[in-house]
Amino acid sequence: MPPRFLHPLLIRYIRGPNHPAKLRLLHAGRRYLHGLECAVRPDLRLALDYGDRLQHELLCGRDHEPLTLALLERLLQPGSVFVDVGANIGFFSLLAARRVGAT
C-alpha cells in the first residue's frame, strides 16, 4: 500500500486523462494500489483496491449501478430498514446507512 500522503496524487492520476502508457503503468503497479482512500461520493470515503473490478470503477470516478443508486435514494427514508445480502465491499450498505440514519 502506498503511503497515505500519496493517495490524493494517485487518485488524481487514475481519474485524470488517459495517455498511451497509463494503462500499462497502472496494470504493472496494481499489486501496490490497494487501500487507496478516496471519496466515491461527496459524503462517502472508502479504501479501495485497484485490482478489483468494482473498486476500480469507483477509483476511476464512475458511479456503480447508477439506476440502483437512484432507486435507493428514492425509496429509502430516515428510519427505513435496509438489508444488503452479499455486500461485497459494502458500497450500498454505507450509502443506505447515510440515507436511513441511526436506529
Salt bridges, closest charged atoms under 4 A:
GLU37 OE1 - ARG4 NH2 2.76
GLU37 OE2 - ARG45 NE 3.15
GLU57 OE2 - ARG53 NH1 2.86
GLU57 OE1 - HIS64 ND1 3.51
ASP63 OD1 - ARG41 NH1 3.56
GLU65 OE2 - HIS64 NE2 3.39
GLU73 OE2 - ARG41 NH2 2.66
